[in-house]
Amino acid sequence: MSRIGVVDTTFASVDMGGIVVRTLQTNATGLRIERYTVPGIKDLAVACKRLLDAGCDVCIACGMPGPEAVDKQSAHVASMGLQWAQINAGKHIVEVFVHLDEAKSAKELEALCANRASEHALNALALLKGPTALTPRAGTGQRQGYADVGPTGELRPGVNPFQARYDAPKGADPANPGSARSEAGSKLSGSSNAGKH
């Protein structure tokens, strides 16, 4: 039985760990989910490392850094800790950070969190299947939380796709985060939604 660790924080304003758990339960069977909640993002690495050492095959680390310069620095430190932990364990840790200043309203923040958390949960499930499970989507400009950029052949002249991703959230339904992406299942089966946003 595959085991996934889900680590989240009390600092976050949205229950991203809960979204991840519901997405995993909706899209996988025979999966053991182990949840571990810590105070803040700089506590994520050791929690993930402990879960990986205890037998989890992959971990998902959810955090919500604040908008100030010191918060950006903390996010960088936390991310470096997660990198060290996954290299040391030899197993993946999927980082799911949503910065408070990425959204302009509480509703947009909830939708962004629901989408990013659910899509990364699906990425973690794909990683459990092996190193080529995501290969059909390589080079397709996938993004989690905002509109996919798409492959270069679908880019429009004069449009900066990287700015467009911030202007067009995918619009997950915050009231139903467990099914935040109607096409979520199709992503695991290899079909891409690139360019549809």
Backbone as CSV, one residue per row, in Angstrom:
resi,resn,N_x,N_y,N_z,CA_x,CA_y,CA_z,C_x,C_y,C_z
1,MET,0.844,-1.191,0.000,0.000,0.000,0.000,0.882,1.245,0.000
2,SER,0.622,2.150,-0.947,1.377,3.400,-1.023,0.992,4.318,0.128
3,ARG,1.970,5.088,0.583,1.745,6.020,1.686,2.162,7.419,1.272
4,ILE,1.279,8.377,1.486,1.572,9.788,1.198,1.453,10.575,2.483
5,GLY,2.467,11.388,2.759,2.434,12.293,3.895,1.913,13.649,3.457
6,VAL,1.030,14.220,4.249,0.483,15.554,3.975,0.819,16.428,5.177
7,VAL,1.665,17.427,4.944,2.108,18.303,6.022,1.592,19.713,5.752
8,ASP,0.966,20.307,6.759,0.445,21.667,6.608,0.721,22.465,7.878
9,THR,0.262,23.721,7.897,0.581,24.611,9.010,-0.671,25.248,9.612
10,THR,-0.525,25.653,10.872,-1.596,26.414,11.511,-1.557,27.873,11.089
11,PHE,-0.448,28.324,10.506,-0.302,29.714,10.075,-1.189,30.030,8.876
12,ALA,-1.401,29.046,8.017,-2.165,29.262,6.781,-3.603,29.654,7.088
13,SER,-4.181,30.456,6.200,-5.568,30.907,6.350,-6.555,30.020,5.604
14,VAL,-6.063,29.061,4.850,-6.898,28.102,4.119,-6.399,26.702,4.455
15,ASP,-7.301,25.774,4.653,-6.945,24.396,5.008,-6.505,23.624,3.760
16,MET,-5.312,23.940,3.280,-4.805,23.279,2.082,-4.544,21.796,2.315
17,GLY,-4.125,21.437,3.528,-3.912,20.025,3.825,-5.196,19.232,3.683
18,GLY,-6.304,19.811,4.122,-7.600,19.151,3.971,-7.992,18.996,2.517
19,ILE,-7.689,20.002,1.713,-7.971,19.935,0.268,-7.160,18.803,-0.363
20,VAL,-5.885,18.719,0.014,-5.021,17.658,-0.509,-5.578,16.281,-0.133
21,VAL,-5.937,16.120,1.132,-6.456,14.825,1.594,-7.712,14.440,0.821
22,ARG,-8.647,15.372,0.666,-9.887,15.055,-0.059,-9.609,14.728,-1.523
23,THR,-8.662,15.430,-2.134,-8.315,15.145,-3.529,-7.705,13.760,-3.656
24,LEU,-6.821,13.402,-2.747,-6.208,12.075,-2.772,-7.260,10.991,-2.587
25,GLN,-8.173,11.205,-1.643,-9.216,10.211,-1.386,-10.157,10.052,-2.572
26,THR,-10.391,11.131,-3.300,-11.289,11.100,-4.452,-10.646,10.415,-5.660
27,ASN,-9.327,10.523,-5.773,-8.649,10.074,-6.992,-7.790,8.828,-6.843
28,ALA,-7.777,8.216,-5.652,-6.941,7.022,-5.464,-7.594,6.075,-4.466
29,THR,-7.354,4.799,-4.664,-7.802,3.780,-3.713,-6.576,3.037,-3.209
30,GLY,-6.709,2.396,-2.069,-5.588,1.641,-1.526,-4.422,2.521,-1.157
31,LEU,-4.711,3.712,-0.683,-3.681,4.695,-0.356,-3.769,5.020,1.128
32,ARG,-2.644,5.013,1.800,-2.611,5.416,3.204,-2.115,6.855,3.276
33,ILE,-2.911,7.726,3.899,-2.571,9.144,4.019,-2.224,9.436,5.465
34,GLU,-1.057,10.054,5.663,-0.625,10.425,7.001,-0.473,11.941,7.067
35,ARG,-1.263,12.560,7.927,-1.254,14.025,8.031,-0.474,14.464,9.263
36,TYR,0.250,15.568,9.091,1.110,16.091,10.157,1.004,17.605,10.054
37,THR,0.559,18.259,11.121,0.384,19.721,11.101,1.398,20.372,12.032
38,VAL,2.063,21.406,11.512,3.098,22.135,12.257,2.703,23.615,12.350
39,PRO,3.385,24.385,13.186,3.020,25.803,13.322,3.232,26.629,12.047
40,GLY,4.416,26.552,11.448,4.715,27.416,10.306,5.554,26.729,9.250
41,ILE,5.846,27.475,8.174,6.510,26.875,7.013,7.922,26.375,7.297
42,LYS,8.631,27.003,8.231,9.985,26.540,8.516,10.006,25.242,9.319
43,ASP,8.825,24.788,9.744,8.709,23.506,10.438,8.333,22.370,9.486
44,LEU,8.070,22.691,8.226,7.604,21.681,7.278,8.655,20.615,6.973
45,ALA,9.912,21.037,6.814,10.953,20.112,6.351,11.147,18.940,7.302
46,VAL,11.249,19.230,8.598,11.503,18.135,9.538,10.288,17.206,9.620
47,ALA,9.086,17.765,9.520,7.885,16.921,9.543,7.869,15.990,8.331
48,CYS,8.178,16.536,7.156,8.235,15.703,5.950,9.318,14.635,6.082
49,LYS,10.471,15.023,6.569,11.576,14.068,6.724,11.176,12.946,7.671
50,ARG,10.504,13.276,8.755,10.077,12.243,9.706,9.076,11.282,9.046
51,LEU,8.142,11.823,8.258,7.167,10.966,7.576,7.832,10.077,6.528
52,LEU,8.784,10.642,5.782,9.487,9.851,4.772,10.324,8.758,5.435
53,ASP,10.984,9.095,6.527,11.780,8.094,7.248,10.902,6.999,7.837
54,ALA,9.637,7.348,8.142,8.710,6.380,8.732,8.012,5.512,7.682
55,GLY,8.333,5.739,6.404,7.799,4.860,5.365,6.921,5.503,4.317
56,CYS,6.659,6.801,4.414,5.875,7.447,3.354,6.680,7.439,2.056
57,ASP,5.992,7.262,0.948,6.651,7.209,-0.359,6.873,8.591,-0.951
58,VAL,6.026,9.528,-0.594,6.121,10.910,-1.064,5.417,11.783,-0.034
59,CYS,5.812,13.045,0.048,5.133,13.994,0.939,4.675,15.207,0.144
60,ILE,3.627,15.829,0.638,3.126,17.085,0.097,3.198,18.102,1.226
61,ALA,3.915,19.186,1.002,4.121,20.212,2.026,3.362,21.479,1.654
62,CYS,2.374,21.831,2.468,1.519,22.991,2.198,1.868,24.141,3.129
63,GLY,2.076,25.313,2.566,2.389,26.472,3.387,1.859,27.752,2.773
64,MET,1.712,28.773,3.608,1.187,30.061,3.151,2.054,31.198,3.702
65,PRO,3.123,31.545,2.981,3.953,32.659,3.420,3.196,33.991,3.337
66,GLY,3.542,34.888,4.239,2.933,36.218,4.223,3.493,37.093,3.124
67,PRO,3.044,38.366,3.064,3.405,39.239,1.951,4.644,40.112,2.172
68,GLU,5.171,40.157,3.369,6.289,41.051,3.669,7.630,40.448,3.238
69,ALA,8.655,41.298,3.174,9.988,40.850,2.746,10.511,39.740,3.656
70,VAL,10.273,39.875,4.951,10.739,38.841,5.876,10.015,37.514,5.627
71,ASP,8.753,37.593,5.187,8.000,36.378,4.854,8.576,35.708,3.615
72,LYS,8.990,36.518,2.635,9.604,35.953,1.424,10.909,35.242,1.782
73,GLN,11.650,35.848,2.709,12.892,35.216,3.149,12.598,33.910,3.874
74,SER,11.580,33.911,4.722,11.196,32.684,5.430,10.766,31.601,4.449
75,ALA,10.043,31.994,3.400,9.609,31.035,2.384,10.813,30.412,1.681
76,HIS,11.815,31.237,1.404,13.023,30.731,0.754,13.744,29.737,1.667
77,VAL,13.869,30.098,2.934,14.514,29.203,3.893,13.740,27.890,3.999
78,ALA,12.415,27.985,4.081,11.582,26.784,4.183,11.729,25.905,2.947
79,SER,11.759,26.542,1.781,11.901,25.797,0.532,13.253,25.089,0.471
80,MET,14.305,25.759,0.907,15.632,25.135,0.934,15.643,23.946,1.902
81,GLY,14.932,24.081,3.025,14.831,22.966,3.961,14.132,21.771,3.339
82,LEU,13.075,22.038,2.582,12.356,20.959,1.899,13.239,20.293,0.846
83,GLN,14.039,21.095,0.141,14.967,20.526,-0.843,15.961,19.597,-0.159
84,TRP,16.514,20.059,0.956,17.478,19.234,1.682,16.809,17.938,2.149
85,ALA,15.609,18.051,2.697,14.921,16.877,3.246,14.648,15.829,2.175
86,GLN,14.200,16.273,0.987,13.888,15.277,-0.040,15.146,14.670,-0.639
87,ILE,16.197,15.445,-0.764,17.452,14.880,-1.263,18.007,13.888,-0.251
88,ASN,17.955,14.263,1.025,18.475,13.395,2.072,17.688,12.094,2.175
89,ALA,16.372,12.187,1.983,15.515,10.997,2.072,15.500,10.202,0.772
90,GLY,15.856,10.839,-0.337,15.789,10.168,-1.631,14.364,9.955,-2.098
91,LYS,13.450,10.790,-1.612,12.039,10.697,-1.985,11.506,12.103,-2.238
92,HIS,10.443,12.170,-3.041,9.888,13.472,-3.407,9.120,14.146,-2.275
93,ILE,9.279,15.466,-2.201,8.406,16.328,-1.409,7.854,17.364,-2.386
94,VAL,6.551,17.351,-2.585,5.913,18.302,-3.489,5.557,19.552,-2.675
95,GLU,6.168,20.645,-3.017,5.964,21.905,-2.291,4.733,22.630,-2.819
96,VAL,3.819,22.950,-1.924,2.597,23.664,-2.294,2.529,24.936,-1.452
97,PHE,3.173,25.989,-1.943,3.153,27.273,-1.248,2.219,28.222,-1.992
98,VAL,1.387,28.912,-1.258,0.558,29.988,-1.804,0.871,31.232,-0.988
99,HIS,1.432,32.233,-1.639,1.773,33.480,-0.953,0.513,34.338,-0.795
100,LEU,0.389,34.956,0.372,-0.810,35.752,0.648,-1.019,36.879,-0.351
101,ASP,0.052,37.377,-0.955,-0.096,38.490,-1.896,-0.306,38.017,-3.341
102,GLU,-0.538,36.735,-3.549,-0.853,36.243,-4.891,-2.302,36.526,-5.271
103,ALA,-3.154,36.766,-4.286,-4.580,36.958,-4.554,-5.012,38.352,-4.099
104,LYS,-6.079,38.846,-4.734,-6.576,40.180,-4.419,-7.763,40.162,-3.469
105,SER,-8.308,38.976,-3.201,-9.462,38.881,-2.309,-9.437,37.519,-1.619
106,ALA,-10.226,37.407,-0.561,-10.313,36.131,0.159,-10.855,35.032,-0.753
107,LYS,-11.833,35.364,-1.566,-12.426,34.373,-2.476,-11.401,33.891,-3.498
108,GLU,-10.619,34.830,-4.036,-9.591,34.455,-5.006,-8.511,33.604,-4.336
109,LEU,-8.171,33.943,-3.087,-7.174,33.172,-2.355,-7.662,31.743,-2.124
110,GLU,-8.920,31.587,-1.756,-9.484,30.254,-1.540,-9.462,29.434,-2.828
111,ALA,-9.828,30.067,-3.941,-9.831,29.356,-5.222,-8.422,28.970,-5.637
112,LEU,-7.473,29.889,-5.435,-6.082,29.619,-5.772,-5.543,28.458,-4.948
113,CYS,-5.799,28.491,-3.644,-5.339,27.406,-2.765,-5.966,26.071,-3.153
114,ALA,-7.270,26.087,-3.431,-7.967,24.853,-3.794,-7.382,24.250,-5.059
115,ASN,-7.109,25.104,-6.030,-6.572,24.587,-7.288,-5.144,24.101,-7.137
116,ARG,-4.294,24.929,-6.534,-2.881,24.543,-6.438,-2.720,23.276,-5.597
117,ALA,-3.433,23.214,-4.483,-3.318,22.047,-3.612,-3.842,20.785,-4.294
118,SER,-4.984,20.883,-4.953,-5.557,19.697,-5.592,-4.718,19.233,-6.771
119,GLU,-4.211,20.154,-7.565,-3.402,19.743,-8.718,-2.065,19.145,-8.283
120,HIS,-1.472,19.692,-7.223,-0.225,19.087,-6.742,-0.479,17.741,-6.074
121,ALA,-1.661,17.556,-5.498,-2.011,16.240,-4.974,-2.033,15.220,-6.112
122,LEU,-2.572,15.628,-7.252,-2.588,14.741,-8.424,-1.175,14.492,-8.942
123,ASN,-0.313,15.517,-8.875,1.084,15.325,-9.266,1.754,14.295,-8.363
124,ALA,1.466,14.359,-7.069,2.050,13.390,-6.132,1.585,11.977,-6.449
125,LEU,0.304,11.832,-6.778,-0.199,10.507,-7.167,0.514,9.999,-8.418
126,ALA,0.764,10.893,-9.352,1.477,10.497,-10.568,2.898,10.058,-10.238
127,LEU,3.555,10.772,-9.329,4.922,10.397,-8.953,4.974,9.013,-8.323
128,LEU,3.906,8.608,-7.654,3.851,7.254,-7.090,3.868,6.185,-8.175
129,LYS,3.388,6.546,-9.370,3.303,5.567,-10.462,4.644,5.340,-11.150
130,GLY,5.612,6.222,-10.915,6.925,6.025,-11.519,7.427,7.266,-12.229
131,PRO,8.685,7.230,-12.652,9.333,8.416,-13.212,8.809,8.888,-14.556
132,THR,8.027,8.070,-15.255,7.512,8.502,-16.563,6.011,8.799,-16.557
133,ALA,5.382,8.744,-15.399,3.932,8.961,-15.342,3.546,10.362,-15.819
134,LEU,4.398,11.341,-15.568,4.109,12.719,-15.998,4.711,13.051,-17.358
135,THR,5.448,12.121,-17.938,6.141,12.381,-19.205,5.210,12.833,-20.337
136,PRO,3.990,12.281,-20.469,3.113,12.758,-21.546,2.780,14.254,-21.443
137,ARG,2.971,14.843,-20.273,2.668,16.263,-20.094,3.920,17.131,-20.108
138,ALA,5.084,16.522,-20.355,6.327,17.284,-20.393,6.261,18.333,-21.504
139,GLY,6.697,19.530,-21.196,6.746,20.599,-22.186,5.401,21.177,-22.561
140,THR,4.369,20.936,-21.738,3.031,21.446,-22.063,2.661,22.695,-21.277
141,GLY,3.600,23.269,-20.535,3.352,24.534,-19.850,2.311,24.458,-18.748
142,GLN,2.328,23.364,-17.993,1.366,23.199,-16.910,1.666,24.166,-15.770
143,ARG,0.630,24.659,-15.137,0.757,25.504,-13.961,-0.270,25.042,-12.937
144,GLN,0.047,25.225,-11.684,-0.879,24.869,-10.616,-1.338,26.159,-9.943
145,GLY,-2.632,26.395,-9.976,-3.184,27.583,-9.340,-3.664,28.625,-10.319
146,TYR,-3.001,28.737,-11.457,-3.373,29.700,-12.488,-3.496,28.984,-13.831
147,ALA,-3.898,29.724,-14.831,-4.078,29.134,-16.151,-2.767,28.547,-16.664
148,ASP,-2.859,27.401,-17.323,-1.681,26.794,-17.922,-1.149,27.703,-19.022
149,VAL,0.179,27.761,-19.125,0.799,28.574,-20.167,0.683,27.889,-21.518
150,GLY,0.788,26.578,-21.539,0.713,25.831,-22.790,2.075,25.727,-23.456
151,PRO,2.201,24.846,-24.455,3.464,24.714,-25.181,3.710,25.936,-26.057
152,THR,4.958,26.101,-26.510,5.314,27.295,-27.272,4.480,27.441,-28.540
153,GLY,4.055,26.340,-29.134,3.252,26.401,-30.352,1.886,27.041,-30.141
154,GLU,1.451,27.134,-28.887,0.141,27.718,-28.602,0.228,29.136,-28.044
155,LEU,1.451,29.676,-27.927,1.594,31.022,-27.399,1.123,32.034,-28.433
156,ARG,0.455,33.075,-27.973,-0.060,34.101,-28.873,0.951,35.229,-29.023
157,PRO,1.180,35.721,-30.233,2.143,36.810,-30.454,1.747,38.044,-29.637
158,GLY,2.739,38.653,-28.989,2.503,39.889,-28.254,1.897,39.694,-26.882
159,VAL,1.641,38.439,-26.475,1.052,38.176,-25.162,2.097,37.481,-24.295
160,ASN,2.352,38.052,-23.144,3.283,37.449,-22.201,2.532,36.360,-21.436
161,PRO,2.803,35.088,-21.710,2.030,34.010,-21.074,2.248,33.954,-19.574
162,PHE,3.391,34.440,-19.136,3.687,34.367,-17.715,2.922,35.425,-16.936
163,GLN,2.591,36.537,-17.568,1.708,37.515,-16.926,0.262,37.043,-17.011
164,ALA,-0.084,36.430,-18.125,-1.460,35.964,-18.311,-1.856,34.959,-17.242
165,ARG,-0.893,34.160,-16.782,-1.239,33.166,-15.774,-1.695,33.817,-14.486
166,TYR,-1.211,35.035,-14.219,-1.637,35.717,-13.000,-2.957,36.450,-13.197
167,ASP,-3.326,36.663,-14.433,-4.569,37.366,-14.727,-5.754,36.424,-14.872
168,ALA,-5.493,35.126,-14.945,-6.584,34.178,-15.221,-6.534,32.985,-14.286
169,PRO,-6.992,33.153,-13.040,-7.039,31.981,-12.156,-7.970,30.921,-12.719
170,LYS,-7.657,29.667,-12.459,-8.439,28.573,-13.008,-9.826,28.488,-12.404
171,GLY,-10.036,29.133,-11.257,-11.388,29.242,-10.722,-11.926,27.991,-10.079
172,ALA,-11.108,27.334,-9.254,-11.631,26.197,-8.510,-12.759,26.662,-7.604
173,ASP,-13.676,25.791,-7.355,-14.819,26.112,-6.512,-14.424,25.965,-5.050
174,PRO,-14.219,27.082,-4.311,-13.770,26.967,-2.933,-14.787,26.274,-2.036
175,ALA,-16.031,26.221,-2.447,-17.057,25.555,-1.646,-16.951,24.040,-1.755
176,ASN,-16.256,23.559,-2.813,-16.128,22.118,-3.025,-14.699,21.781,-3.425
177,PRO,-13.714,22.015,-2.527,-12.317,21.858,-2.893,-11.909,20.432,-3.218
178,GLY,-12.638,19.449,-2.750,-12.281,18.062,-3.060,-12.396,17.755,-4.536
179,SER,-13.246,18.505,-5.234,-13.377,18.320,-6.684,-13.076,19.640,-7.370
180,ALA,-12.001,20.279,-6.923,-11.703,21.631,-7.365,-11.456,21.731,-8.860
181,ARG,-11.025,20.656,-9.496,-10.756,20.707,-10.929,-11.549,19.615,-11.611
182,SER,-12.495,20.006,-12.439,-13.320,19.008,-13.106,-12.493,18.125,-14.032
183,GLU,-11.411,18.676,-14.583,-10.586,17.872,-15.475,-9.393,17.276,-14.748
184,ALA,-9.416,17.299,-13.420,-8.272,16.809,-12.653,-7.941,15.370,-13.008
185,GLY,-8.937,14.546,-13.116,-8.683,13.147,-13.433,-8.033,12.971,-14.793
186,SER,-8.377,13.825,-15.751,-7.810,13.703,-17.088,-6.329,14.016,-17.084
187,LYS,-5.880,14.847,-16.144,-4.464,15.157,-16.079,-3.651,13.911,-15.755
188,LEU,-4.164,13.074,-14.869,-3.436,11.860,-14.519,-3.450,10.850,-15.646
189,SER,-4.461,10.894,-16.471,-4.539,9.926,-17.556,-3.686,10.332,-18.755
190,GLY,-3.055,11.524,-18.651,-2.105,11.907,-19.689,-2.610,12.971,-20.629
191,SER,-3.899,13.279,-20.661,-4.384,14.322,-21.547,-4.120,15.666,-20.911
192,SER,-3.800,16.640,-21.723,-3.445,17.954,-21.208,-4.555,18.941,-21.429
193,ASN,-4.707,19.878,-20.484,-5.651,20.959,-20.682,-4.925,22.243,-21.053
194,ALA,-3.681,22.105,-21.492,-2.900,23.278,-21.848,-3.595,24.054,-22.965
195,GLY,-3.598,25.357,-22.818,-4.170,26.216,-23.830,-5.670,26.355,-23.758
196,LYS,-6.335,25.672,-22.839,-7.780,25.746,-22.740,-8.251,26.867,-21.834
197,HIS,-7.312,27.546,-21.226,-7.697,28.600,-20.295,-7.478,29.930,-20.939
